[in-house]
């Protein structure tokens, strides 16, 4: 519970700072991303669901890591999460390079 309060307090303190940095950035004319602009609504929905699934997996692992008391098991969960992060990053980079 203490971690939850600390996380919430950190978020509430950093939120105004992030908002001011966004406000100072020049506004760029919005145009659809090249890869997303050609997608059908169904493809966009599938893409959003894939992102959602990844986020749920990451959050589930984060919760398990925070709850785990055994340092060895905690490290195993961290390594599992790291593998998931690297796989997601590689997938994003492959798609990014394909678009260019």
N, CA, C and O atoms as a GROMACS GRO file, in nm:
protein
  400
    1UNK      N    1   0.083  -0.119   0.000
    1UNK     CA    2   0.000   0.000   0.000
    1UNK      C    3   0.088   0.125   0.000
    1UNK      O    4   0.055   0.226  -0.062
    2UNK      N    5   0.202   0.115   0.071
    2UNK     CA    6   0.292   0.228   0.077
    2UNK      C    7   0.345   0.261  -0.063
    2UNK      O    8   0.358   0.378  -0.100
    3UNK      N    9   0.374   0.156  -0.142
    3UNK     CA   10   0.421   0.178  -0.279
    3UNK      C   11   0.315   0.246  -0.364
    3UNK      O   12   0.347   0.330  -0.448
    4UNK      N   13   0.191   0.211  -0.341
    4UNK     CA   14   0.082   0.272  -0.416
    4UNK      C   15   0.074   0.422  -0.387
    4UNK      O   16   0.060   0.503  -0.479
    5UNK      N   17   0.082   0.457  -0.260
    5UNK     CA   18   0.079   0.599  -0.223
    5UNK      C   19   0.199   0.674  -0.280
    5UNK      O   20   0.186   0.786  -0.329
    6UNK      N   21   0.316   0.610  -0.273
    6UNK     CA   22   0.437   0.673  -0.326
    6UNK      C   23   0.426   0.693  -0.476
    6UNK      O   24   0.464   0.798  -0.528
    7UNK      N   25   0.374   0.592  -0.546
    7UNK     CA   26   0.358   0.602  -0.691
    7UNK      C   27   0.258   0.712  -0.726
    7UNK      O   28   0.280   0.792  -0.818
    8UNK      N   29   0.147   0.717  -0.653
    8UNK     CA   30   0.045   0.819  -0.680
    8UNK      C   31   0.100   0.958  -0.652
    8UNK      O   32   0.074   1.051  -0.728
    9UNK      N   33   0.175   0.973  -0.545
    9UNK     CA   34   0.232   1.103  -0.511
    9UNK      C   35   0.332   1.147  -0.618
    9UNK      O   36   0.334   1.263  -0.658
   10UNK      N   37   0.415   1.053  -0.663
   10UNK     CA   38   0.513   1.084  -0.767
   10UNK      C   39   0.442   1.127  -0.895
   10UNK      O   40   0.481   1.225  -0.958
   11UNK      N   41   0.339   1.053  -0.932
   11UNK     CA   42   0.264   1.085  -1.052
   11UNK      C   43   0.202   1.224  -1.042
   11UNK      O   44   0.210   1.303  -1.137
   12UNK      N   45   0.142   1.254  -0.929
   12UNK     CA   46   0.076   1.384  -0.912
   12UNK      C   47   0.176   1.498  -0.911
   12UNK      O   48   0.144   1.609  -0.954
   13UNK      N   49   0.297   1.473  -0.864
   13UNK     CA   50   0.400   1.577  -0.865
   13UNK      C   51   0.458   1.598  -1.005
   13UNK      O   52   0.491   1.711  -1.042
   14UNK      N   53   0.471   1.491  -1.082
   14UNK     CA   54   0.531   1.502  -1.214
   14UNK      C   55   0.433   1.543  -1.323
   14UNK      O   56   0.474   1.593  -1.428
   15UNK      N   57   0.305   1.522  -1.300
   15UNK     CA   58   0.205   1.555  -1.400
   15UNK      C   59   0.210   1.702  -1.444
   15UNK      O   60   0.212   1.729  -1.564
   16UNK      N   61   0.211   1.797  -1.351
   16UNK     CA   62   0.217   1.937  -1.395
   16UNK      C   63   0.344   1.969  -1.474
   16UNK      O   64   0.341   2.049  -1.568
   17UNK      N   65   0.455   1.906  -1.436
   17UNK     CA   66   0.579   1.931  -1.509
   17UNK      C   67   0.570   1.879  -1.652
   17UNK      O   68   0.616   1.945  -1.746
   18UNK      N   69   0.512   1.763  -1.669
   18UNK     CA   70   0.500   1.708  -1.803
   18UNK      C   71   0.404   1.790  -1.888
   18UNK      O   72   0.424   1.805  -2.008
   19UNK      N   73   0.301   1.843  -1.826
   19UNK     CA   74   0.204   1.923  -1.900
   19UNK      C   75   0.265   2.055  -1.946
   19UNK      O   76   0.236   2.101  -2.056
   20UNK      N   77   0.351   2.116  -1.863
   20UNK     CA   78   0.413   2.241  -1.905
   20UNK      C   79   0.512   2.217  -2.017
   20UNK      O   80   0.525   2.300  -2.107
   21UNK      N   81   0.583   2.103  -2.015
   21UNK     CA   82   0.676   2.077  -2.123
   21UNK      C   83   0.602   2.051  -2.254
   21UNK      O   84   0.652   2.085  -2.361
   22UNK      N   85   0.484   1.990  -2.246
   22UNK     CA   86   0.404   1.970  -2.366
   22UNK      C   87   0.350   2.102  -2.419
   22UNK      O   88   0.342   2.122  -2.540
   23UNK      N   89   0.315   2.191  -2.329
   23UNK     CA   90   0.259   2.319  -2.371
   23UNK      C   91   0.365   2.405  -2.440
   23UNK      O   92   0.331   2.487  -2.526
   24UNK      N   93   0.491   2.388  -2.404
   24UNK     CA   94   0.598   2.470  -2.461
   24UNK      C   95   0.642   2.423  -2.598
   24UNK      O   96   0.708   2.498  -2.671
   25UNK      N   97   0.608   2.300  -2.636
   25UNK     CA   98   0.649   2.248  -2.764
   25UNK      C   99   0.566   2.312  -2.875
   25UNK      O  100   0.446   2.333  -2.859
   26UNK      N  101   0.632   2.344  -2.988
   26UNK     CA  102   0.555   2.402  -3.098
   26UNK      C  103   0.455   2.301  -3.152
   26UNK      O  104   0.483   2.181  -3.157
   27UNK      N  105   0.342   2.350  -3.190
   27UNK     CA  106   0.237   2.262  -3.242
   27UNK      C  107   0.271   2.224  -3.385
   27UNK      O  108   0.296   2.310  -3.469
   28UNK      N  109   0.272   2.096  -3.411
   28UNK     CA  110   0.301   2.044  -3.544
   28UNK      C  111   0.170   2.003  -3.607
   28UNK      O  112   0.083   1.944  -3.542
   29UNK      N  113   0.156   2.035  -3.734
   29UNK     CA  114   0.032   1.997  -3.803
   29UNK      C  115   0.017   1.846  -3.794
   29UNK      O  116   0.107   1.770  -3.829
   30UNK      N  117  -0.098   1.804  -3.746
   30UNK     CA  118  -0.117   1.660  -3.727
   30UNK      C  119  -0.147   1.595  -3.861
   30UNK      O  120  -0.233   1.639  -3.937
   31UNK      N  121  -0.074   1.488  -3.885
   31UNK     CA  122  -0.100   1.407  -4.002
   31UNK      C  123  -0.091   1.262  -3.958
   31UNK      O  124  -0.012   1.231  -3.869
   32UNK      N  125  -0.169   1.175  -4.016
   32UNK     CA  126  -0.164   1.036  -3.973
   32UNK      C  127  -0.028   0.974  -4.002
   32UNK      O  128   0.038   1.007  -4.100
   33UNK      N  129   0.013   0.885  -3.913
   33UNK     CA  130   0.139   0.815  -3.936
   33UNK      C  131   0.126   0.738  -4.065
   33UNK      O  132   0.018   0.690  -4.101
   34UNK      N  133   0.238   0.725  -4.135
   34UNK     CA  134   0.234   0.657  -4.265
   34UNK      C  135   0.179   0.516  -4.253
   34UNK      O  136   0.096   0.475  -4.334
   35UNK      N  137   0.223   0.443  -4.153
   35UNK     CA  138   0.181   0.304  -4.137
   35UNK      C  139   0.037   0.292  -4.094
   35UNK      O  140  -0.033   0.200  -4.135
   36UNK      N  141  -0.009   0.383  -4.010
   36UNK     CA  142  -0.146   0.376  -3.958
   36UNK      C  143  -0.247   0.434  -4.056
   36UNK      O  144  -0.364   0.394  -4.054
   37UNK      N  145  -0.206   0.526  -4.138
   37UNK     CA  146  -0.298   0.594  -4.230
   37UNK      C  147  -0.360   0.500  -4.332
   37UNK      O  148  -0.471   0.524  -4.380
   38UNK      N  149  -0.289   0.395  -4.365
   38UNK     CA  150  -0.339   0.302  -4.467
   38UNK      C  151  -0.415   0.184  -4.407
   38UNK      O  152  -0.458   0.095  -4.480
   39UNK      N  153  -0.431   0.183  -4.276
   39UNK     CA  154  -0.497   0.071  -4.209
   39UNK      C  155  -0.649   0.086  -4.212
   39UNK      O  156  -0.702   0.197  -4.205
   40UNK      N  157  -0.716  -0.027  -4.222
   40UNK     CA  158  -0.861  -0.026  -4.210
   40UNK      C  159  -0.897  -0.013  -4.062
   40UNK      O  160  -0.811  -0.027  -3.975
   41UNK      N  161  -1.022   0.014  -4.034
   41UNK     CA  162  -1.066   0.025  -3.895
   41UNK      C  163  -1.046  -0.107  -3.821
   41UNK      O  164  -1.010  -0.107  -3.703
   42UNK      N  165  -1.067  -0.217  -3.890
   42UNK     CA  166  -1.047  -0.349  -3.828
   42UNK      C  167  -0.899  -0.370  -3.793
   42UNK      O  168  -0.866  -0.423  -3.687
   43UNK      N  169  -0.810  -0.329  -3.883
   43UNK     CA  170  -0.666  -0.342  -3.857
   43UNK      C  171  -0.623  -0.252  -3.741
   43UNK      O  172  -0.541  -0.291  -3.658
   44UNK      N  173  -0.680  -0.132  -3.736
   44UNK     CA  174  -0.649  -0.041  -3.626
   44UNK      C  175  -0.696  -0.100  -3.493
   44UNK      O  176  -0.627  -0.088  -3.391
   45UNK      N  177  -0.814  -0.164  -3.496
   45UNK     CA  178  -0.867  -0.228  -3.376
   45UNK      C  179  -0.777  -0.343  -3.332
   45UNK      O  180  -0.749  -0.358  -3.213
   46UNK      N  181  -0.733  -0.424  -3.427
   46UNK     CA  182  -0.642  -0.535  -3.395
   46UNK      C  183  -0.511  -0.483  -3.337
   46UNK      O  184  -0.458  -0.540  -3.242
   47UNK      N  185  -0.461  -0.375  -3.394
   47UNK     CA  186  -0.337  -0.314  -3.345
   47UNK      C  187  -0.355  -0.264  -3.201
   47UNK      O  188  -0.269  -0.286  -3.115
   48UNK      N  189  -0.466  -0.197  -3.176
   48UNK     CA  190  -0.493  -0.147  -3.042
   48UNK      C  191  -0.507  -0.261  -2.942
   48UNK      O  192  -0.459  -0.251  -2.829
   49UNK      N  193  -0.570  -0.369  -2.984
   49UNK     CA  194  -0.586  -0.485  -2.895
   49UNK      C  195  -0.451  -0.551  -2.866
   49UNK      O  196  -0.428  -0.600  -2.755
   50UNK      N  197  -0.362  -0.553  -2.964
   50UNK     CA  198  -0.228  -0.609  -2.942
   50UNK      C  199  -0.151  -0.523  -2.841
   50UNK      O  200  -0.082  -0.576  -2.754
   51UNK      N  201  -0.164  -0.393  -2.853
   51UNK     CA  202  -0.100  -0.302  -2.757
   51UNK      C  203  -0.158  -0.324  -2.618
   51UNK      O  204  -0.085  -0.331  -2.519
   52UNK      N  205  -0.289  -0.336  -2.611
   52UNK     CA  206  -0.356  -0.359  -2.483
   52UNK      C  207  -0.307  -0.489  -2.420
   52UNK      O  208  -0.279  -0.493  -2.300
   53UNK      N  209  -0.297  -0.594  -2.498
   53UNK     CA  210  -0.252  -0.724  -2.446
   53UNK      C  211  -0.109  -0.713  -2.391
   53UNK      O  212  -0.079  -0.767  -2.285
   54UNK      N  213  -0.023  -0.644  -2.464
   54UNK     CA  214   0.115  -0.625  -2.417
   54UNK      C  215   0.116  -0.548  -2.285
   54UNK      O  216   0.188  -0.586  -2.192
   55UNK      N  217   0.039  -0.444  -2.276
   55UNK     CA  218   0.034  -0.364  -2.154
   55UNK      C  219  -0.018  -0.447  -2.036
   55UNK      O  220   0.033  -0.435  -1.924
   56UNK      N  221  -0.118  -0.528  -2.060
   56UNK     CA  222  -0.171  -0.613  -1.953
   56UNK      C  223  -0.067  -0.714  -1.905
   56UNK      O  224  -0.055  -0.739  -1.785
   57UNK      N  225   0.008  -0.770  -1.998
   57UNK     CA  226   0.115  -0.864  -1.960
   57UNK      C  227   0.221  -0.793  -1.877
   57UNK      O  228   0.268  -0.847  -1.777
   58UNK      N  229   0.258  -0.673  -1.919
   58UNK     CA  230   0.360  -0.596  -1.846
   58UNK      C  231   0.311  -0.561  -1.706
   58UNK      O  232   0.386  -0.573  -1.609
   59UNK      N  233   0.186  -0.519  -1.694
   59UNK     CA  234   0.132  -0.483  -1.563
   59UNK      C  235   0.120  -0.605  -1.472
   59UNK      O  236   0.147  -0.597  -1.353
   60UNK      N  237   0.080  -0.717  -1.530
   60UNK     CA  238   0.069  -0.839  -1.451
   60UNK      C  239   0.206  -0.880  -1.396
   60UNK      O  240   0.218  -0.916  -1.279
   61UNK      N  241   0.308  -0.873  -1.481
   61UNK     CA  242   0.442  -0.906  -1.434
   61UNK      C  243   0.490  -0.805  -1.330
   61UNK      O  244   0.554  -0.843  -1.232
   62UNK      N  245   0.461  -0.678  -1.351
   62UNK     CA  246   0.501  -0.576  -1.253
   62UNK      C  247   0.438  -0.603  -1.118
   62UNK      O  248   0.505  -0.593  -1.015
   63UNK      N  249   0.311  -0.638  -1.116
   63UNK     CA  250   0.242  -0.669  -0.990
   63UNK      C  251   0.304  -0.790  -0.923
   63UNK      O  252   0.321  -0.792  -0.801
   64UNK      N  253   0.338  -0.892  -1.002
   64UNK     CA  254   0.400  -1.011  -0.945
   64UNK      C  255   0.538  -0.978  -0.888
   64UNK      O  256   0.575  -1.027  -0.781
   65UNK      N  257   0.613  -0.894  -0.958
   65UNK     CA  258   0.747  -0.854  -0.911
   65UNK      C  259   0.735  -0.781  -0.778
   65UNK      O  260   0.810  -0.809  -0.685
   66UNK      N  261   0.642  -0.686  -0.771
   66UNK     CA  262   0.626  -0.608  -0.648
   66UNK      C  263   0.579  -0.694  -0.531
   66UNK      O  264   0.616  -0.668  -0.416
   67UNK      N  265   0.500  -0.796  -0.559
   67UNK     CA  266   0.446  -0.880  -0.452
   67UNK      C  267   0.543  -0.989  -0.408
   67UNK      O  268   0.532  -1.041  -0.297
   68UNK      N  269   0.637  -1.025  -0.493
   68UNK     CA  270   0.727  -1.137  -0.464
   68UNK      C  271   0.825  -1.101  -0.353
   68UNK      O  272   0.888  -0.995  -0.356
   69UNK      N  273   0.838  -1.190  -0.256
   69UNK     CA  274   0.929  -1.168  -0.143
   69UNK      C  275   1.064  -1.238  -0.163
   69UNK      O  276   1.166  -1.190  -0.114
   70UNK      N  277   1.064  -1.349  -0.234
   70UNK     CA  278   1.186  -1.425  -0.257
   70UNK      C  279   1.272  -1.354  -0.362
   70UNK      O  280   1.227  -1.336  -0.476
   71UNK      N  281   1.393  -1.312  -0.327
   71UNK     CA  282   1.478  -1.237  -0.421
   71UNK      C  283   1.509  -1.315  -0.550
   71UNK      O  284   1.520  -1.255  -0.657
   72UNK      N  285   1.524  -1.446  -0.540
   72UNK     CA  286   1.555  -1.526  -0.659
   72UNK      C  287   1.435  -1.527  -0.753
   72UNK      O  288   1.451  -1.507  -0.874
   73UNK      N  289   1.316  -1.551  -0.700
   73UNK     CA  290   1.195  -1.551  -0.782
   73UNK      C  291   1.168  -1.412  -0.839
   73UNK      O  292   1.123  -1.398  -0.953
   74UNK      N  293   1.195  -1.309  -0.758
   74UNK     CA  294   1.175  -1.171  -0.803
   74UNK      C  295   1.265  -1.142  -0.924
   74UNK      O  296   1.222  -1.080  -1.021
   75UNK      N  297   1.390  -1.187  -0.916
   75UNK     CA  298   1.483  -1.165  -1.027
   75UNK      C  299   1.439  -1.242  -1.151
   75UNK      O  300   1.454  -1.193  -1.263
   76UNK      N  301   1.386  -1.362  -1.134
   76UNK     CA  302   1.334  -1.440  -1.247
   76UNK      C  303   1.218  -1.367  -1.315
   76UNK      O  304   1.209  -1.363  -1.437
   77UNK      N  305   1.131  -1.310  -1.234
   77UNK     CA  306   1.018  -1.234  -1.291
   77UNK      C  307   1.067  -1.110  -1.364
   77UNK      O  308   1.015  -1.076  -1.471
   78UNK      N  309   1.167  -1.043  -1.309
   78UNK     CA  310   1.224  -0.927  -1.376
   78UNK      C  311   1.284  -0.966  -1.510
   78UNK      O  312   1.267  -0.895  -1.610
   79UNK      N  313   1.356  -1.079  -1.512
   79UNK     CA  314   1.414  -1.126  -1.638
   79UNK      C  315   1.306  -1.162  -1.740
   79UNK      O  316   1.322  -1.136  -1.859
   80UNK      N  317   1.198  -1.221  -1.692
   80UNK     CA  318   1.086  -1.255  -1.780
   80UNK      C  319   1.026  -1.128  -1.839
   80UNK      O  320   0.994  -1.123  -1.958
   81UNK      N  321   1.011  -1.026  -1.757
   81UNK     CA  322   0.957  -0.898  -1.805
   81UNK      C  323   1.052  -0.833  -1.904
   81UNK      O  324   1.008  -0.775  -2.004
   82UNK      N  325   1.181  -0.843  -1.878
   82UNK     CA  326   1.280  -0.785  -1.968
   82UNK      C  327   1.276  -0.852  -2.106
   82UNK      O  328   1.286  -0.784  -2.208
   83UNK      N  329   1.261  -0.983  -2.108
   83UNK     CA  330   1.249  -1.055  -2.235
   83UNK      C  331   1.126  -1.007  -2.311
   83UNK      O  332   1.132  -0.986  -2.432
   84UNK      N  333   1.015  -0.989  -2.241
   84UNK     CA  334   0.893  -0.940  -2.304
   84UNK      C  335   0.913  -0.800  -2.360
   84UNK      O  336   0.868  -0.769  -2.470
   85UNK      N  337   0.981  -0.715  -2.285
   85UNK     CA  338   1.008  -0.578  -2.330
   85UNK      C  339   1.095  -0.578  -2.455
   85UNK      O  340   1.069  -0.504  -2.550
   86UNK      N  341   1.200  -0.660  -2.454
   86UNK     CA  342   1.291  -0.666  -2.569
   86UNK      C  343   1.219  -0.718  -2.694
   86UNK      O  344   1.241  -0.667  -2.804
   87UNK      N  345   1.135  -0.818  -2.676
   87UNK     CA  346   1.061  -0.873  -2.790
   87UNK      C  347   0.967  -0.768  -2.848
   87UNK      O  348   0.955  -0.754  -2.970
   88UNK      N  349   0.900  -0.694  -2.760
   88UNK     CA  350   0.809  -0.589  -2.806
   88UNK      C  351   0.887  -0.479  -2.879
   88UNK      O  352   0.843  -0.430  -2.983
   89UNK      N  353   1.002  -0.443  -2.825
   89UNK     CA  354   1.083  -0.338  -2.887
   89UNK      C  355   1.131  -0.384  -3.026
   89UNK      O  356   1.126  -0.306  -3.121
   90UNK      N  357   1.176  -0.509  -3.036
   90UNK     CA  358   1.222  -0.561  -3.165
   90UNK      C  359   1.109  -0.561  -3.267
   90UNK      O  360   1.131  -0.528  -3.384
   91UNK      N  361   0.989  -0.597  -3.223
   91UNK     CA  362   0.874  -0.598  -3.312
   91UNK      C  363   0.842  -0.456  -3.361
   91UNK      O  364   0.813  -0.435  -3.478
   92UNK      N  365   0.848  -0.360  -3.269
   92UNK     CA  366   0.821  -0.221  -3.307
   92UNK      C  367   0.926  -0.169  -3.404
   92UNK      O  368   0.893  -0.102  -3.502
   93UNK      N  369   1.052  -0.200  -3.379
   93UNK     CA  370   1.160  -0.153  -3.467
   93UNK      C  371   1.148  -0.216  -3.605
   93UNK      O  372   1.173  -0.149  -3.706
   94UNK      N  373   1.111  -0.343  -3.612
   94UNK     CA  374   1.093  -0.409  -3.741
   94UNK      C  375   0.983  -0.342  -3.820
   94UNK      O  376   0.997  -0.320  -3.940
   95UNK      N  377   0.873  -0.308  -3.754
   95UNK     CA  378   0.765  -0.237  -3.820
   95UNK      C  379   0.803  -0.097  -3.860
   95UNK      O  380   0.761  -0.048  -3.965
   96UNK      N  381   0.882  -0.031  -3.777
   96UNK     CA  382   0.925   0.105  -3.804
   96UNK      C  383   1.015   0.108  -3.927
   96UNK      O  384   1.001   0.196  -4.013
   97UNK      N  385   1.107   0.014  -3.936
   97UNK     CA  386   1.199   0.011  -4.050
   97UNK      C  387   1.128  -0.031  -4.178
   97UNK      O  388   1.168   0.008  -4.288
   98UNK      N  389   1.022  -0.110  -4.163
   98UNK     CA  390   0.945  -0.153  -4.280
   98UNK      C  391   0.870  -0.035  -4.340
   98UNK      O  392   0.853  -0.028  -4.462
   99UNK      N  393   0.825   0.059  -4.256
   99UNK     CA  394   0.748   0.174  -4.302
   99UNK      C  395   0.836   0.269  -4.382
   99UNK      O  396   0.792   0.322  -4.484
  100UNK      N  397   0.957   0.291  -4.338
  100UNK     CA  398   1.048   0.385  -4.408
  100UNK      C  399   1.086   0.332  -4.539
  100UNK      O  400   1.161   0.396  -4.612
   0.00000   0.00000   0.00000
